C-alpha cells in the first residue's frame, strides 16, 4: 500500500496561515524591545548603587 500525500490541503493551509502572523515582528514588539534594552541597564545600575550603599553602610560598622 503506497502512501500518497497531497501538497496543499485546506487544513494545512489554515494551520500555516494561523502561525504566519506570530512570526512577524509588530511595531509594539519592536517598541517594547527597545524600551527593555534601554531601561533595563539603567535600572540594574540603580539597584547596584543602592546595594553597594547598603553593603558599605553595613561594613562600616565593623
Backbone as CSV, one residue per row, in Angstrom:
resi,resn,N_x,N_y,N_z,CA_x,CA_y,CA_z,C_x,C_y,C_z
1,UNK,0.842,-1.169,0.000,0.000,0.000,0.000,0.896,1.244,0.000
2,UNK,0.750,2.071,-0.958,1.582,3.263,-1.087,0.886,4.441,-0.401
3,UNK,1.694,5.224,0.265,1.160,6.411,0.920,1.261,7.593,-0.032
4,UNK,0.168,8.284,-0.172,0.181,9.479,-1.003,-0.177,10.665,-0.128
5,UNK,0.501,11.747,-0.364,0.215,12.958,0.401,-0.119,14.079,-0.564
6,UNK,-1.107,14.823,-0.208,-1.439,15.979,-1.031,-0.618,17.155,-0.524
7,UNK,-0.173,17.990,-1.423,0.718,19.086,-1.048,-0.022,20.235,-0.379
8,UNK,-1.240,20.489,-0.766,-1.952,21.627,-0.184,-3.373,21.199,0.154
9,UNK,-3.619,20.985,1.409,-4.969,20.687,1.862,-5.489,21.903,2.608
10,UNK,-6.763,21.992,2.753,-7.331,23.162,3.420,-6.940,23.203,4.893
11,UNK,-6.785,22.056,5.542,-6.392,22.028,6.948,-4.955,22.522,7.108
12,UNK,-4.065,22.116,6.212,-2.681,22.574,6.288,-2.577,24.058,5.985
13,UNK,-3.348,24.529,5.047,-3.320,25.943,4.687,-3.812,26.799,5.859
14,UNK,-4.815,26.322,6.590,-5.308,27.076,7.741,-4.261,27.117,8.849
15,UNK,-3.563,26.012,9.083,-2.542,25.995,10.114,-1.410,26.959,9.771
16,UNK,-0.983,26.955,8.529,0.100,27.841,8.128,-0.325,29.306,8.221
17,UNK,-1.533,29.612,7.806,-1.970,30.998,7.861,-2.180,31.445,9.308
18,UNK,-2.498,30.528,10.204,-2.674,30.882,11.607,-1.327,31.175,12.263
19,UNK,-0.296,30.427,11.901,1.017,30.612,12.506,1.804,31.760,11.878
20,UNK,1.479,32.147,10.675,2.264,33.160,9.974,2.306,34.502,10.715
21,UNK,1.216,35.030,11.255,1.313,36.329,11.940,2.149,36.280,13.216
22,UNK,2.299,35.112,13.819,3.063,35.017,15.060,4.559,35.140,14.817
23,UNK,5.002,34.956,13.587,6.424,35.017,13.272,6.880,36.407,12.857
24,UNK,5.967,37.329,12.656,6.324,38.653,12.161,6.391,39.652,13.316
25,UNK,7.487,40.428,13.390,7.570,41.430,14.452,6.610,42.593,14.196
26,UNK,5.931,42.995,15.223,4.998,44.109,15.111,5.659,45.369,15.653
27,UNK,5.038,46.489,15.431,5.601,47.736,15.947,5.580,47.745,17.468
28,UNK,4.567,47.139,18.076,4.507,47.070,19.538,5.659,46.241,20.091
29,UNK,5.975,45.127,19.454,7.071,44.299,19.945,8.416,44.995,19.760
30,UNK,8.567,45.761,18.682,9.812,46.499,18.470,9.984,47.592,19.511
31,UNK,8.913,48.311,19.819,8.972,49.374,20.824,9.245,48.775,22.203
32,UNK,8.579,47.675,22.511,8.791,47.014,23.799,10.235,46.554,23.941
33,UNK,10.795,45.973,22.902,12.192,45.521,22.946,13.133,46.697,23.122
34,UNK,12.882,47.788,22.442,13.737,48.970,22.568,13.675,49.536,23.980
35,UNK,12.486,49.598,24.551,12.338,50.122,25.916,13.061,49.219,26.907
36,UNK,12.926,47.922,26.759,13.585,46.988,27.675,15.098,47.105,27.559
37,UNK,15.612,47.189,26.337,17.059,47.271,26.134,17.617,48.578,26.687
38,UNK,16.862,49.647,26.618,17.347,50.942,27.108,17.147,51.082,28.616
39,UNK,16.009,50.673,29.139,15.674,50.913,30.550,16.338,49.898,31.483
40,UNK,16.442,48.653,31.082,16.946,47.618,31.979,18.367,47.881,32.479
41,UNK,19.320,48.315,31.665,20.659,48.609,32.213,20.641,49.752,33.236
42,UNK,19.845,50.783,33.004,19.769,51.876,33.980,19.147,51.399,35.288
43,UNK,18.142,50.558,35.191,17.510,50.007,36.392,18.491,49.120,37.151
44,UNK,19.244,48.308,36.431,20.251,47.459,37.073,21.343,48.274,37.730
45,UNK,21.761,49.354,37.078,22.767,50.240,37.676,22.232,50.872,38.955
46,UNK,20.996,51.325,38.916,20.386,51.938,40.104,20.321,50.936,41.256
47,UNK,19.896,49.714,40.960,19.846,48.698,42.019,21.240,48.379,42.538
48,UNK,22.227,48.345,41.658,23.599,48.085,42.080,24.138,49.177,42.987
49,UNK,23.840,50.422,42.674,24.278,51.539,43.512,23.602,51.460,44.876
50,UNK,22.310,51.154,44.881,21.591,51.028,46.155,22.161,49.887,46.994
51,UNK,22.452,48.766,46.353,23.003,47.603,47.064,24.399,47.917,47.595
52,UNK,25.220,48.571,46.786,26.573,48.911,47.235,26.513,49.859,48.426
53,UNK,25.600,50.810,48.402,25.452,51.725,49.532,25.013,50.996,50.791
54,UNK,24.121,50.049,50.639,23.640,49.299,51.801,24.743,48.412,52.367
55,UNK,25.513,47.756,51.495,26.586,46.874,51.961,27.707,47.696,52.586
56,UNK,28.039,48.824,51.988,29.090,49.676,52.537,28.688,50.213,53.908
57,UNK,27.427,50.567,54.050,26.937,51.046,55.358,27.013,49.957,56.409
58,UNK,26.760,48.733,56.023,26.844,47.635,56.979,28.296,47.320,57.345
59,UNK,29.176,47.432,56.361,30.574,47.089,56.610,31.296,48.157,57.425
60,UNK,30.839,49.397,57.399,31.490,50.456,58.150,31.297,50.275,59.660
61,UNK,30.309,49.533,60.036,30.065,49.287,61.459,31.043,48.285,62.048
62,UNK,31.761,47.523,61.222,32.697,46.507,61.745,34.018,47.088,62.066
